[in-house]
Amino acid sequence: MGYEKFVEIGRVAFIAAGPNKGKLVVIVDVLDQNRALCDGPCSGVSRQVLNFKTLQLTKFTIKIGPGARTSTVTKVWTKDDISAKWAETSWAKRQSELAVRQTMSDFDRFKLM
């Protein structure tokens, strides 16, 4: 069984660190071996250069060309319904559960017992 998640143009990635932590982006262009130009118009992330160390690759890809515009990325994202596919994954469900747990008070945790 080989590696299936390659860094490629159109790969959907999860931001694991930084101010946009927890949001999805699409790799629009690979700049060098450490950085990529990413755009996340449907998740509220502006087009920016991100380090690969802050990205976690998902199994989703969209078909775009190198350096695609934000409007093109938005159209393909909505056509492929990436947000709904992401919400169905166990990874996204686990992230939402962790977010709920972090907002719980001590009394809320006590009520769960």
N, CA, C and O of each residue as an XYZ file, in Angstrom:
452
protein
N       0.836     -1.166      0.000
C       0.000      0.000      0.000
C       0.887      1.237      0.000
O       1.667      1.452      0.928
N       0.765      2.041     -1.038
C       1.608      3.204     -1.179
C       0.981      4.461     -0.619
O      -0.154      4.460     -0.144
N       1.743      5.523     -0.687
C       1.295      6.818     -0.208
C       0.314      7.413     -1.198
O       0.581      7.400     -2.399
N      -0.816      7.936     -0.735
C      -1.869      8.419     -1.628
C      -2.092      9.917     -1.576
O      -2.666     10.472     -2.513
N      -1.666     10.592     -0.526
C      -1.899     12.031     -0.376
C      -0.643     12.795     -0.760
O       0.255     12.980      0.062
N      -0.582     13.236     -2.001
C       0.574     13.965     -2.497
C       0.306     15.458     -2.477
O      -0.838     15.895     -2.605
N       1.366     16.239     -2.315
C       1.246     17.687     -2.448
C       1.101     17.969     -3.935
O       2.018     17.714     -4.716
N      -0.048     18.493     -4.321
C      -0.331     18.767     -5.722
C      -1.285     19.943     -5.817
O      -1.950     20.299     -4.844
N      -1.346     20.533     -6.977
C      -2.263     21.639     -7.210
C      -3.683     21.081     -7.184
O      -4.002     20.124     -7.890
N      -4.524     21.696     -6.361
C      -5.891     21.242     -6.213
C      -6.121     20.374     -4.986
O      -7.261     19.991     -4.721
N      -5.091     20.054     -4.237
C      -5.234     19.240     -3.029
C      -5.838     20.106     -1.922
O      -5.370     21.218     -1.679
N      -6.859     19.606     -1.260
C      -7.477     20.295     -0.129
C      -6.660     19.951      1.110
O      -6.334     18.789      1.354
N      -6.332     20.997      1.897
C      -5.503     20.798      3.082
C      -6.161     21.448      4.295
O      -6.939     22.393      4.169
N      -5.832     20.923      5.459
C      -6.331     21.411      6.741
C      -5.213     22.211      7.394
O      -4.083     21.732      7.487
N      -5.514     23.426      7.848
C      -4.498     24.256      8.496
C      -4.427     23.848      9.967
O      -5.411     23.972     10.696
N      -3.270     23.366     10.400
C      -3.100     22.839     11.747
C      -2.526     23.849     12.726
O      -2.580     23.627     13.936
N      -1.978     24.953     12.235
C      -1.361     25.932     13.123
C      -1.489     27.317     12.505
O      -1.624     27.469     11.291
N      -1.442     28.319     13.369
C      -1.490     29.693     12.896
C      -2.838     30.343     13.141
O      -3.709     29.754     13.781
N      -3.012     31.546     12.639
C      -4.258     32.278     12.897
C      -5.490     31.656     12.246
O      -6.603     31.880     12.723
N      -5.331     30.899     11.197
C      -6.450     30.248     10.511
C      -6.567     28.775     10.870
O      -7.070     27.978     10.079
N      -6.109     28.414     12.048
C      -6.105     27.017     12.488
C      -7.509     26.421     12.424
O      -8.476     27.035     12.875
N      -7.610     25.214     11.858
C      -8.878     24.514     11.794
C      -9.686     24.774     10.538
O     -10.829     24.328     10.446
N      -9.129     25.480      9.571
C      -9.867     25.791      8.347
C      -9.280     25.023      7.165
O      -8.143     24.554      7.215
N     -10.068     24.904      6.109
C      -9.646     24.190      4.906
C      -9.184     25.172      3.840
O      -9.753     26.252      3.683
N      -8.150     24.782      3.113
C      -7.643     25.560      1.980
C      -7.350     24.623      0.823
O      -7.292     23.404      0.987
N      -7.167     25.213     -0.349
C      -6.772     24.464     -1.541
C      -5.386     24.937     -1.952
O      -5.114     26.137     -1.966
N      -4.518     24.003     -2.283
C      -3.193     24.370     -2.789
C      -3.359     24.822     -4.231
O      -3.761     24.043     -5.096
N      -3.046     26.090     -4.482
C      -3.204     26.677     -5.810
C      -1.908     26.601     -6.600
O      -1.925     26.449     -7.822
N      -0.788     26.706     -5.901
C       0.510     26.646     -6.572
C       1.567     26.238     -5.555
O       1.507     26.647     -4.395
N       2.524     25.441     -5.982
C       3.642     25.036     -5.132
C       4.810     25.958     -5.455
O       5.287     25.994     -6.590
N       5.274     26.712     -4.440
C       6.328     27.689     -4.665
C       7.716     27.063     -4.592
O       8.542     27.273     -5.480
N       7.969     26.306     -3.549
C       9.228     25.578     -3.411
C       8.973     24.362     -2.530
O       7.821     23.991     -2.306
N      10.025     23.744     -2.033
C       9.829     22.519     -1.271
C       9.279     22.754      0.128
O       8.959     21.795      0.830
N       9.164     24.011      0.547
C       8.672     24.312      1.879
C       7.352     25.075      1.912
O       6.674     25.081      2.939
N       6.972     25.724      0.800
C       5.820     26.627      0.831
C       4.900     26.409     -0.361
O       5.314     25.955     -1.428
N       3.617     26.755     -0.133
C       2.623     26.672     -1.200
C       1.706     27.881     -1.117
O       1.455     28.417     -0.038
N       1.209     28.303     -2.282
C       0.201     29.350     -2.347
C      -1.147     28.677     -2.161
O      -1.528     27.809     -2.946
N      -1.868     29.079     -1.121
C      -3.131     28.434     -0.771
C      -4.259     29.446     -0.777
O      -4.053     30.635     -0.537
N      -5.457     28.948     -1.057
C      -6.635     29.794     -1.099
C      -7.798     29.021     -0.496
O      -8.005     27.851     -0.815
N      -8.557     29.678      0.378
C      -9.708     29.036      0.994
C     -10.914     29.953      0.980
O     -11.347     30.410      2.037
N     -11.465     30.234     -0.188
C     -12.546     31.216     -0.262
C     -13.829     30.775      0.432
O     -14.592     31.623      0.894
N     -14.082     29.501      0.516
C     -15.315     29.015      1.145
C     -15.157     28.812      2.643
O     -16.145     28.584      3.341
N     -13.941     28.890      3.145
C     -13.719     28.745      4.582
C     -13.239     30.040      5.221
O     -12.928     30.064      6.412
N     -13.175     31.109      4.448
C     -12.797     32.407      4.998
C     -11.314     32.656      5.091
O     -10.887     33.535      5.840
N     -10.516     31.912      4.357
C      -9.067     32.105      4.367
C      -8.673     32.826      3.086
O      -8.973     32.357      1.988
N      -8.001     33.968      3.226
C      -7.568     34.703      2.046
C      -6.376     33.999      1.401
O      -5.709     33.181      2.034
N      -6.122     34.320      0.155
C      -5.008     33.706     -0.575
C      -3.699     34.133      0.075
O      -3.431     35.323      0.240
N      -2.892     33.146      0.440
C      -1.635     33.430      1.120
C      -0.661     32.277      0.952
O      -1.034     31.172      0.559
N       0.583     32.562      1.256
C       1.627     31.545      1.210
C       1.668     30.865      2.579
O       1.786     31.530      3.608
N       1.570     29.540      2.579
C       1.610     28.768      3.821
C       2.739     27.751      3.752
O       3.052     27.212      2.691
N       3.333     27.508      4.893
C       4.391     26.519      5.012
C       3.757     25.133      5.079
O       2.695     24.962      5.678
N       4.398     24.156      4.473
C       3.866     22.791      4.494
C       3.810     22.214      5.906
O       3.032     21.297      6.171
N       4.628     22.744      6.813
C       4.618     22.254      8.190
C       3.302     22.591      8.887
O       2.922     21.919      9.846
N       2.602     23.625      8.415
C       1.338     24.010      9.036
C       0.133     23.349      8.369
O      -0.994     23.493      8.844
N       0.361     22.631      7.280
C      -0.737     22.011      6.534
C      -0.784     20.506      6.778
O       0.245     19.847      6.925
N      -1.999     19.988      6.816
C      -2.211     18.539      6.849
C      -3.077     18.205      5.638
O      -4.177     18.737      5.492
N      -2.586     17.334      4.781
C      -3.277     17.022      3.537
C      -4.487     16.131      3.795
O      -4.436     15.221      4.623
N      -5.575     16.404      3.075
C      -6.766     15.577      3.166
C      -6.838     14.682      1.931
O      -5.992     14.766      1.041
N      -7.853     13.830      1.889
C      -8.007     12.924      0.752
C      -8.702     13.593     -0.420
O      -8.830     12.971     -1.475
N      -9.156     14.830     -0.284
C      -9.927     15.500     -1.325
C      -9.041     16.303     -2.262
O      -8.081     16.940     -1.827
N      -9.359     16.273     -3.526
C      -8.714     17.125     -4.522
C      -9.796     17.742     -5.395
O     -10.874     17.177     -5.575
N      -9.481     18.913     -5.929
C     -10.362     19.532     -6.909
C      -9.543     19.787     -8.161
O      -8.324     19.943     -8.089
N     -10.195     19.829     -9.290
C      -9.490     19.961    -10.556
C      -9.405     21.438    -10.934
O     -10.365     22.020    -11.439
N      -8.237     22.033    -10.681
C      -7.966     23.419    -11.054
C      -6.599     23.486    -11.707
O      -5.782     22.578    -11.562
N      -6.363     24.562    -12.420
C      -5.066     24.779    -13.036
C      -4.128     25.510    -12.096
O      -4.565     26.032    -11.070
N      -2.854     25.557    -12.427
C      -1.899     26.257    -11.569
C      -2.201     27.757    -11.528
O      -2.432     28.379    -12.565
N      -2.197     28.322    -10.341
C      -2.445     29.747    -10.174
C      -3.880     30.147    -10.438
O      -4.130     31.282    -10.845
N      -4.829     29.256    -10.222
C      -6.239     29.536    -10.493
C      -6.724     30.699     -9.637
O      -6.276     30.880     -8.505
N      -7.646     31.485    -10.190
C      -8.190     32.630     -9.472
C      -9.116     32.164     -8.354
O      -9.573     31.021     -8.332
N      -9.374     33.072     -7.442
C     -10.239     32.754     -6.306
C     -11.640     32.391     -6.767
O     -12.260     31.488     -6.206
N     -12.152     33.086     -7.789
C     -13.503     32.785     -8.278
C     -13.577     31.381     -8.872
O     -14.579     30.685     -8.708
N     -12.522     30.970     -9.557
C     -12.477     29.627    -10.127
C     -12.451     28.574     -9.023
O     -13.148     27.562     -9.101
N     -11.646     28.820     -8.002
C     -11.556     27.884     -6.881
C     -12.916     27.773     -6.192
O     -13.334     26.677     -5.819
N     -13.606     28.898     -6.022
C     -14.917     28.893     -5.373
C     -15.929     28.081     -6.173
O     -16.692     27.300     -5.605
N     -15.935     28.264     -7.495
C     -16.882     27.534     -8.345
C     -16.659     26.028     -8.258
O     -17.609     25.262     -8.096
N     -15.407     25.609     -8.367
C     -15.104     24.176     -8.342
C     -15.365     23.602     -6.947
O     -15.841     22.474     -6.819
N     -15.053     24.376     -5.902
C     -15.290     23.939     -4.519
C     -16.765     23.665     -4.292
O     -17.129     22.629     -3.736
N     -17.619     24.594     -4.722
C     -19.061     24.412     -4.523
C     -19.620     23.324     -5.438
O     -20.536     22.598     -5.051
N     -19.074     23.208     -6.650
C     -19.548     22.165     -7.566
C     -19.228     20.776     -7.023
O     -20.058     19.870     -7.102
N     -18.025     20.607     -6.470
C     -17.623     19.313     -5.905
C     -18.147     19.111     -4.487
O     -18.019     18.018     -3.935
N     -18.736     20.147     -3.888
C     -19.335     20.084     -2.558
C     -18.329     19.592     -1.514
O     -18.604     18.664     -0.754
N     -17.176     20.226     -1.496
C     -16.092     19.821     -0.604
C     -16.468     20.034      0.862
O     -16.109     19.223      1.716
N     -17.188     21.117      1.162
C     -17.553     21.396      2.557
C     -18.424     20.287      3.136
O     -18.223     19.877      4.279
N     -19.386     19.798      2.362
C     -20.250     18.722      2.847
C     -19.479     17.414      2.976
O     -19.681     16.666      3.932
N     -18.595     17.135      2.017
C     -17.785     15.909      2.097
C     -16.881     15.946      3.323
O     -16.689     14.933      3.995
N     -16.325     17.133      3.610
C     -15.448     17.282      4.771
C     -16.235     17.070      6.059
O     -15.743     16.422      6.982
N     -17.442     17.605      6.132
C     -18.252     17.483      7.341
C     -18.616     16.030      7.640
O     -18.880     15.695      8.794
N     -18.635     15.166      6.636
C     -18.963     13.758      6.831
C     -17.788     12.931      7.344
O     -17.993     11.815      7.823
N     -16.577     13.440      7.260
C     -15.410     12.657      7.659
C     -15.299     12.580      9.169
O     -15.787     13.457      9.882
N     -14.660     11.535      9.650
C     -14.459     11.376     11.087
C     -13.489     12.430     11.621
O     -13.573     12.812     12.789
N     -12.588     12.891     10.791
C     -11.628     13.926     11.169
C     -12.368     15.211     11.536
O     -12.075     15.822     12.564
N     -13.324     15.624     10.702
C     -14.083     16.847     10.954
C     -14.981     16.689     12.177
O     -15.132     17.621     12.966
N     -15.574     15.509     12.331
C     -16.425     15.268     13.496
C     -15.617     15.336     14.785
O     -16.085     15.877     15.787
N     -14.419     14.795     14.759
C     -13.550     14.829     15.936
C     -13.141     16.272     16.259
O     -13.077     16.650     17.429
N     -12.867     17.073     15.229
C     -12.513     18.475     15.443
C     -13.664     19.250     16.083
O     -13.446     20.073     16.972
N     -14.882     18.983     15.629
C     -16.032     19.690     16.201
C     -16.280     19.252     17.645
O     -16.647     20.076     18.483
N     -16.085     17.973     17.945
C     -16.229     17.499     19.321
C     -15.201     18.141     20.235
O     -15.524     18.515     21.363
N     -13.967     18.274     19.765
C     -12.931     18.918     20.567
C     -13.265     20.386     20.819
O     -13.010     20.904     21.906
N     -13.833     21.054     19.823
C     -14.213     22.454     19.988
C     -15.322     22.598     21.021
O     -15.322     23.547     21.806
N     -16.266     21.662     21.024
C     -17.343     21.695     22.016
C     -16.780     21.444     23.409
O     -17.175     22.112     24.364
N     -15.875     20.502     23.534
C     -15.277     20.199     24.833
C     -14.500     21.384     25.395
O     -14.516     21.627     26.602
N     -13.822     22.117     24.521
C     -13.034     23.252     24.985
C     -13.906     24.390     25.495
O     -13.463     25.183     26.326
N     -15.134     24.479     25.012
C     -16.018     25.541     25.469
C     -16.839     25.142     26.696
O     -17.553     25.973     27.257
N     -16.747     23.894     27.111
C     -17.520     23.424     28.264
C     -16.931     23.967     29.560
O     -15.719     24.139     29.692
N     -17.825     24.232     30.517
C     -17.383     24.629     31.844
C     -17.226     23.376     32.712
O     -17.503     22.256     32.283
N     -16.779     23.602     33.924
C     -16.595     22.486     34.850
C     -17.940     21.821     35.165
O     -18.026     20.598     35.280
N     -18.977     22.634     35.302
C     -20.300     22.099     35.600
C     -20.847     21.283     34.427
O     -21.504     20.265     34.643
N     -20.586     21.713     33.192
C     -21.028     20.955     32.016
C     -20.355     19.590     31.979
O     -20.998     18.589     31.667
N     -19.088     19.545     32.290
C     -18.383     18.265     32.332
C     -18.929     17.370     33.438
O     -19.003     16.153     33.273
N     -19.311     17.966     34.563
C     -19.883     17.205     35.674
C     -21.230     16.594     35.266
O     -21.536     15.462     35.643
N     -22.040     17.343     34.495
C     -23.348     16.849     34.089
C     -23.221     15.649     33.143
O     -24.123     14.814     33.089
N     -22.127     15.554     32.405
C     -21.928     14.424     31.494
C     -21.644     13.132     32.222
O     -21.878     12.053     31.677
N     -21.152     13.214     33.426
C     -20.792     12.011     34.177
C     -21.982     11.261     34.620
O     -21.851     10.221     35.267
